[in-house]
Amino acid sequence: MTNQWRRATAVVAAATMTLAACGQTTTPPAASGTVAPSASVAAAKRGAGDDLKILYWQAPTILNAHLATGTKDSDAARLVTEPLASYGPDAKPLANALAAEIPTVANGGVSADLTTVTWKLKQGVKWSDGSAFTADDVAFTFSLMADPKTAVSTSDAAEGVKSVVAKDANTVVVTYNAPTPNFYQWGVGTCCYILQKKQFEAFQGEKLKDAPGNLKPIGTGPYVVDTFKSGDVVTYKMNDQFRDANKPYFKTVTFKGGGDAPSAARAVFQTGDVDYAWNLQVEAGILKPMADTSTKGKLLTVYGSSVERILLNFADPSPSLGAKRGEPDTKHPFFNGPDGKTVRTALAMATDRKTVAQQIYGDGLAGKAGCNIVTGVPDYESTATADFCSKFDTAAAGKLLDDAGWKLGTDGVRAKGGIKLNIVYQTTVNAVRQKTQDIMKQNWEKAGFKVELKSVPADVFFTNTSPDGANHFWSDVEMFTNNSDPDFTNYLNGWTSKQATGSANNWNSANYNRYQNPAFDTIIDSLRTEKDPAKRASLFKQANDILILDVVIIPVVTRTQVTSGISNTLKNVVPTGWDSEMYAVQDFGK
Amino acid sequence: MGRYVARRLLIAIPTLIVISFVVYAILALAPTDPLASFGADPRVPPEVRERIRESLGLNQPWHVRYVKWLIAIAHLDFGYSFMSRSPVIDLIWQRLPNTLAVVGVAYIIGVLLAVPIGMISAVKRYSVFDHLSTTFAFIGFSVPTFFTGLLLIIIFSVKLHWLPFIYDSTLKVTSLSTLGDQIRQSIMPITVLALFDTATIARYTRAEMLEHLPLDYVRTARAKGLKERLVVLRHVLRNSLIPVVTLVALGIPAVFGGAIVTEQIFRVPGIGELLVRSIGQGDTPVVAAILLIFATLVVLFNLLADVLYGVLDPRIRYS
């Protein structure tokens, strides 16, 4: 008993310390002597609270995160199943899950050539059914992810991983095919929730989709699924086997799904019906007064890498091209030619991101004016672009075009050699985006562009099959939000020439812009091998600067990654922009 | 009569097949995609998407999928949902009780209120009651449910804090207090829906009553010296209700279809909510199953309405 108590206290201390220190991962887990704000609750007894009410306006439909079709599934699964480690608020791994410590080159956990990573697991962890959690379960989870037949949506994390082997019951060795600078690729964050071998062993390959465990997984996390009504609600009980004897605080959790974001905001700010309301994507003009005047709840936000960006098309989207429409080997009539950079720069100069950030995103409430695509990790944040982005001047943009020979016609649209600066600007159907479009249109037209606005329902926009989709990009500019892992290599890979989307890859590749620049490709190639963190940071900045200064994309606002509402009584909620919002749900208390 | 019913049932089969084909074709041609929820997520690259698509069977041409689906349906196998990977029929069974508890109860209340209201306003035409009920009926079917729903939420949940607006489908009625909770959580959606149903049926009843009141047989009944009460209840109402019964019967399939808007507003996990979400997510097996069940119910209740017509009105005979 005393032993168990001491261990639990050590884990609590380690967890609170790492939280407080924002993931100084070299701290030995047994370090003591911390007085963290959460100490009072951490000392509280397991199950001292009643029911934690979480509301997601998208309902979870499956609880196996590897078969998830969205954040809602993955988040609902996180209460039950856990990865080896989480990504903390500082984008660095945090040992609040199954790993006892974070392996680094310094502590010998990562080999000098960056090909093998040795994970030490916490001792004495049990599955909620009482059986022992071992390294075998970890290796088994990898085998599910690496098997193409399972068709899991998390398989990309297993790409380039040679093997995950259980060295002994508490040690896992991850070996990559080649030196991998992003050596936390497999094991950390939403990619890699560990499943119980016993529960899923009979459901490998194609059979995975039929596993009953998909709806009721056994886990090591703080809660156990009690009932699950797919597309409606999950109720959880606390996991009596949870490794931390004092956690979780709540006896039960109700994870309700459905409805819409504005009424979810109402439920947390005005009626107090819920403790946690996820992703309140509501226009700032409505959200701000609701949160400000609320006596029941407050807004919980944190920045990650989410950027609302405008993409410029380098291929020619003219319907007259027929089968060649939008193919990577076509050239956009004015964005991609001798005057291409001038026209693109003029468009960027006529972009008023400040007004958008202030009026639509509440000036820091849900987003701030941003100028980088690589953002959220201070070391990677470029400063070279600030000057370029600070120049919002429609007159100067007009003059730039004038000087290049793009003369204003009687219809107010600039033209040169019979080519008019007519722009079709597409995005998803969303009140916030339509307002942004209006502001852009107004300013761009002042500079001499003619802008036609188009909006497409999100579920049609994000498909490779739809001609109105982001992938086909059969318009001149388009706008949406995307985000990255803490390592930006794969994300930036989406602008390399090889990734140019077209009919050859079934409109499936990530380079929707069809931007092709060998200098940029070289940087991404170097990122795949460069081991020195300082040099990597410099490469990330270089890649970022090319995309911004060559005006491939126009970042509009850096958006908060988490925009949730929590009740005033809910404590110890420290959001991260790099992992599931539920990454530390065991710490939540009242 | 028996032959008539049998013939109608036989005709129903090709009808349903045609309906299922149209439904499936529309779904196949719609641009929605079950993989759209991944957005442009760089963590789910093209190869992975293709693999998922293949595991869902979406790499086959849609007519092949349709034939396979039709064969499965013939064996009463509705397939698996793309989103939850669980049997579609389970999802429907899970949601049916909620839909019946809200939409069904609202419909019953609507009918129970509408018939007396319609009757009284016809008999006391142009009275204060008639004017009030007419106004109420027009409000009922001209104000959309999303508006009345939000209005009720703002008054009773946000301002007064009397009622919850998040429907809890895990609530089990085991005692008086849980029954109270169940009533509290369903009273707003039921009111919204019942308002609409009452309005429609009351107007219909009133119109039918007004049509029958001046007829000869009513005058005869009065001439026989029957009390006005008996004239209205036994003679006029009975005859006027024949088309109303048909209307009510035809409305029953809609109950099983759920109330898309109201269920969404109050987060009632019913069939309507499942349907609209599945359409958005391109979850073809769920959409196809719900629409097919719905179509079957419409066909069956149409038949039932016709049969009832014959039973209630001896002048109508089927051969």
Interface residues (C-beta under 8 A of the other chain):
Chain A: L55 A59 T61 I62 L67 T69 G70 P148 T150 A151 S153 T154 S155 D156 A157 C191 E206 K209 D210 N214 L215 T227 K229 S230 G231 D232 V233 T235 T254 K256 G258 G259 D260 S263 R266 A267 Q270 T271 D273 V274 P457 A458 D459 V460 F461 F462 T463 N464 T465 S466 D468 G469 A470 F480 N482 S484 D485 N490 Y491 N493 G494 N505 N506 N508 S509 A510 Y512
Chain B: P31 T32 D33 P34 L35 A36 S37 F38 G39 A40 D41 P42 R43 V44 P45 P46 V48 R49 E50 R51 I52 E54 S55 Y80 S81 F82 M83 S84 R85 S86 L91 Q94 R95 I153 S157 V158 H161 P164 F165 I166 D168 S169 T170 Q264 I265 R267 P269 E273 L274 R277 G280 Q281 G282
